[in-house]
């Protein structure tokens, strides 16, 4: 993975990636902010500025991805589909969605 090492380029890529992750999950910045218990304006300022590690961790947690995923480039091989687990459809639009589903199914099997 290659990211330009300038703060502005990294912020632009991070913002685009967060938007992409939100879109994949059917969320807006407003719903993401609500899930983080902050105002949308505060989230926008954090994303456009220099977010703290704790803010990045909160964003990643709300999106159900590791922090590193906030900086990852768009995957080359996009995955799209629906996987039904326990009679519940799960929309898959990225590798992180698929990984999340696999992890959830592992947790369900261990019960």
ZIRABEL-V570739 format. One record per residue. N is the residue number from 1. RES is the residue in three letters. OMEGA is omega in whole degrees, 0 to 359 (999 if undefined). Layout:
# ZIRABEL-V570739
n->N res->RES omega->OMEGA
n->N res->RES omega->OMEGA
This chain:
# ZIRABEL-V570739
n->1 res->UNK omega->179
n->2 res->UNK omega->173
n->3 res->UNK omega->175
n->4 res->UNK omega->188
n->5 res->UNK omega->176
n->6 res->UNK omega->182
n->7 res->UNK omega->182
n->8 res->UNK omega->180
n->9 res->UNK omega->179
n->10 res->UNK omega->179
n->11 res->UNK omega->180
n->12 res->UNK omega->180
n->13 res->UNK omega->180
n->14 res->UNK omega->180
n->15 res->UNK omega->179
n->16 res->UNK omega->181
n->17 res->UNK omega->179
n->18 res->UNK omega->177
n->19 res->UNK omega->180
n->20 res->UNK omega->180
n->21 res->UNK omega->177
n->22 res->UNK omega->181
n->23 res->UNK omega->180
n->24 res->UNK omega->183
n->25 res->UNK omega->179
n->26 res->UNK omega->181
n->27 res->UNK omega->171
n->28 res->UNK omega->175
n->29 res->UNK omega->180
n->30 res->UNK omega->179
n->31 res->UNK omega->176
n->32 res->UNK omega->178
n->33 res->UNK omega->178
n->34 res->UNK omega->179
n->35 res->UNK omega->179
n->36 res->UNK omega->182
n->37 res->UNK omega->174
n->38 res->UNK omega->178
n->39 res->UNK omega->179
n->40 res->UNK omega->179
n->41 res->UNK omega->179
n->42 res->UNK omega->178
n->43 res->UNK omega->180
n->44 res->UNK omega->178
n->45 res->UNK omega->181
n->46 res->UNK omega->182
n->47 res->UNK omega->181
n->48 res->UNK omega->182
n->49 res->UNK omega->181
n->50 res->UNK omega->186
n->51 res->UNK omega->177
n->52 res->UNK omega->178
n->53 res->UNK omega->180
n->54 res->UNK omega->176
n->55 res->UNK omega->178
n->56 res->UNK omega->178
n->57 res->UNK omega->179
n->58 res->UNK omega->178
n->59 res->UNK omega->181
n->60 res->UNK omega->179
n->61 res->UNK omega->179
n->62 res->UNK omega->179
n->63 res->UNK omega->180
n->64 res->UNK omega->178
n->65 res->UNK omega->172
n->66 res->UNK omega->181
n->67 res->UNK omega->181
n->68 res->UNK omega->180
n->69 res->UNK omega->179
n->70 res->UNK omega->182
n->71 res->UNK omega->184
n->72 res->UNK omega->174
n->73 res->UNK omega->178
n->74 res->UNK omega->180
n->75 res->UNK omega->181
n->76 res->UNK omega->180
n->77 res->UNK omega->181
n->78 res->UNK omega->180
n->79 res->UNK omega->178
n->80 res->UNK omega->176
n->81 res->UNK omega->177
n->82 res->UNK omega->177
n->83 res->UNK omega->181
n->84 res->UNK omega->178
n->85 res->UNK omega->182
n->86 res->UNK omega->179
n->87 res->UNK omega->179
n->88 res->UNK omega->180
n->89 res->UNK omega->178
n->90 res->UNK omega->180
n->91 res->UNK omega->180
n->92 res->UNK omega->179
n->93 res->UNK omega->179
n->94 res->UNK omega->176
n->95 res->UNK omega->180
n->96 res->UNK omega->175
n->97 res->UNK omega->180
n->98 res->UNK omega->178
n->99 res->UNK omega->179
n->100 res->UNK omega->181
n->101 res->UNK omega->178
n->102 res->UNK omega->179
n->103 res->UNK omega->179
n->104 res->UNK omega->180
n->105 res->UNK omega->176
n->106 res->UNK omega->178
n->107 res->UNK omega->180
n->108 res->UNK omega->180
n->109 res->UNK omega->184
n->110 res->UNK omega->181
n->111 res->UNK omega->999
